[in-house]
Amino acid sequence: MSDAQAAPVTENGVPPVAQDKVEEAPGHKVFVGNLAYATTDEGLKALFAPFASDILSAQVILRPVPRGGNTIRSAGYGFVALATAEAAEKAIETLDKKDLDGREVMVQLAKPSEQKEKEKTEDTPVPESGEAAKPKKKKKSKAAKKAAAEGDAAGEDAPAAAEVAAPVTDSEAPAAEGSAKKPRARKPKAPRPPRPAGEDPAGEPSTTMLFVANLGFNVDDAALSALFTEAGINVVSARIVRRRWGQPRKSKGYGFVDVGSEAEQQKAIAALEVCCVIISCHWLF
């Protein structure tokens, strides 16, 4: 049994590759545009039913759906070949702007391939005599941009490095200047109003979380967790609060420990409050 996959067949019974290029049919070809995606060859032929005796072929053009794998659908237009020029002209007069599958179709005399190619050639702009075609600007490589940025900071040595990395043309020279990105200014945060002295924070205290302060700046998450586990306290999580900037980010001298239950929380407060750290319940806001 062969492993080769069968070629996908459209609803019109024609493989999509065969319909990718429209072959010149004998007779007088009529272009039919603004077709619905649901319109098939048979539906197109039904539109030309008054001229059924003159129809040589009726074909809806199919195209693959972008990013649709092997899925294909109507391109929105098709062609009908009629036996005589009189029948083609009569069909255009009769069927133009008629309704088909909910769409107002456009029926016109199809242009021969030679005329299409000639129109494409005529539409292509030709440079005037004595005027040379303008060269396209080359895009700067990442290495050239990086070298230009280093040149702004380092002085005279960087331009030479930029030339070695990627030569820059005269048209690109203005773009190289000022290519270094300016640091974005941070918006100042609105200050939080201080809580009056002696007033409890709003909310309710947590039954599992502990706030631990007065810690050394070298204490990390593991050391904070070890402080509790060595005292026989079950630790779910331990986290040191650190500053947002700096590398590495420095501790702020306090953190939070989750002990999992209210009983473990009270046990931890009783066991460790005599140490140099300050322990209290964490408030939920």
Disulfide bonds with the S-S distance in Angstrom:
none
